[in-house]
Amino acid sequence: MDPVIVVGAGPVGLVLSLALAAQGVPSVVLDEGPGKDEQRPARTVVLREDTAALVERLGCTTLRDEGLRWSGWRSMRRKQLVRELPLGAASQTGPLPAPVHLPQHALTRGLRAAVAAQSLVRMAPLSRIDTLEQDPDGVTVHTREPDSTWWRGSYLVGCDGARSTVRKLLDIRFPGRTAVERHAVAALRAELPWPGEAVLHRAPPWRSAGPEVTARPLPDGVWRLDWLLPPRGELVTPDALITRVRDTLAGWCGETPAYELLDTGVYTLHHRLARRWRSKRAFLAGDAAHLLGALGTQGLDEGVRDAENLAWKLAQSWHHGASELLLDSYQAERRAAVAARLRAADQSLPILRGGGGLRTLVPGSARGHDTLLTDGHLGCGPLGAPPSYTHSPLSPPRAEAHTSVGTPPGAPVADVRVTAPDGKSVRLRDRLGMGHLLVVLVAPGTGVWDRRHWLTAGVMPRLIEAVAALPVKGELLVAESYPGASAHTVLLIRPDGHLVAAFGGVRPAELFAAADAARGGAIEQARGGGTGAASEESLHESLRSERAANIN
């Protein structure tokens, strides 16, 4: 079968190609550029806990080597400290998220190095597409000179940025708002009073700072500073930017300390959302599908989540075939999640930026406004929390056997420690992204089980049979505990880490039905045959066949 064509070699395209390779799917990455990225210290990215874990799991080492996990979050208004939060430390609601901050060129370099070590990914530099054709069996694209070439793929994913050529060739509209926010930015090396902490200062008491300035730490004493600018203000001259730098450092340190200016720039944030994210065998991901970033939200985070969501669905189709429902669920889940993020940001903007509208309906305390901004920067609440696919078309119907745990169906599962069939103890997150479902049995006391006998203990033989009979491949794991789960609870988890359903005990028929729903039903559903769900009799027949095979 032909490889998947990934158009665009930015972080999202590279993550997608690596995620596909991890699930045994080859891809070719068409890179419009020469294969190298310009070093811009002022162009940085912030990855939340879940997206950072995915990037590291795919083999990118620069997060560890060139990134910095914030140790704290500090927000101020005028001369007062409004909030101070430790990050990565325990609290009453669990560990607070500790984002990773690093230059984008370092992230891209690390992903390129991981791709270079991956035999299933082919990079094609200087490959700008100008033609895209589809048929029932695949996609054909043409790239222009210097090496005019036709490429054939099973599927195509446009990860080619805000000015996406793929989106234009598919004739997909990209409506939204222009210049939602403007920021002046500088990367500099200096000694500030809060090493390792990110700082948000609203209404600082010096003239040139503007309404808001943010400082985010990087390794080696480097900081990225952002100043909020008027949406349609005058151009920021070099002299004006130097004045902002000096006044801000003096305001925080008492006097302007010695500093080394590394890079500067001005960037404009837009909010846009593509009308469609799928057109037959072609898909959009990352900035080609959405633009967001106001109030601390991170567009790259959402792009990485796009790649993770789409990769396992394409892998299922590439290896085994897939129903149209499974492929359509990418748009249904991801577009709805990003739309909710954009809606939350657009509703918060008039509250936080001094406009009218909803401002009169929300308490105007500085602490309430600070909470909204903190959510966006730290990955919490409607502005930043990982998405939950509660209304996914892949969700199974509610059944009597379902039970409630600390994770609602459709939400990302907790990263608990689990025992694998070989007896190894690993984090649940380490078993994600391999293209198969995970079935987790919650069984207190597993830490003392003998590796030679634990697969034959208690309910395990019956659960092993049920997992072997699933309509798609599943991996059985055992957890000592899980938030909100009682003993013998069984969790069914998607390859991207979202909970399908939890069951009160071993329920083979219900487990089969939930797994069938998670794969979008049988392949015949896409061709007009069948209902997309196997009958209970076929399940029992599969169980009988599996038992017979074990006996023989």
Buried (B, 14 or more C-beta within 10 A) or exposed (E): EBBBBBBBBBBBBBBBBBBBBBBEBBBBBBBBBEEEBEEBBBBBBBBBBBBBBBBBBBBBBBBEEBBBBBBBBBBBBEEEEBBEBBBBEEEEEEEBBBBBBBBBBBBBBBBBBBBEEBEBBBBBBBBBBEEBEBEEEBBBBBBBEEEEEEBBBBBBBBBBBBEBBBBBBBEBEBEBBEEBBBBBBBBBBBEBEBEEBBBBBBBBEBEBBBBBBBBBBBBEBBBBBBBBBEEEEEEBEEEEBBEBBBBBBEBBBEEBBEBEBBBBBBBEBBBBBBEBBBBEBBBBBBBBBBBBBBBBBBBBBBBBBBBBBBBBBBBBBBBEEBBBBBBBBBBBBBBBBBEBBBEBBBBBBBBBBEEEEEBEEBEEEBEEBBBBBBBBBBBBBBBBBBBBBEEBBBBBEEEEBBBEBEBEBBBBBBBBBBBBEEEEEEEBBBBBBBBBBBBBBBBEEBEEBEEEEBBEBBBBBEBBBBBBBBBBBBBBBBBBBBEBBEEBBBBBBBBBBBBBBBBBBBBBBBBBBBBBBBBBBBBEBBEEEBEBBBEEEEBBEBBEEBBEEEEE
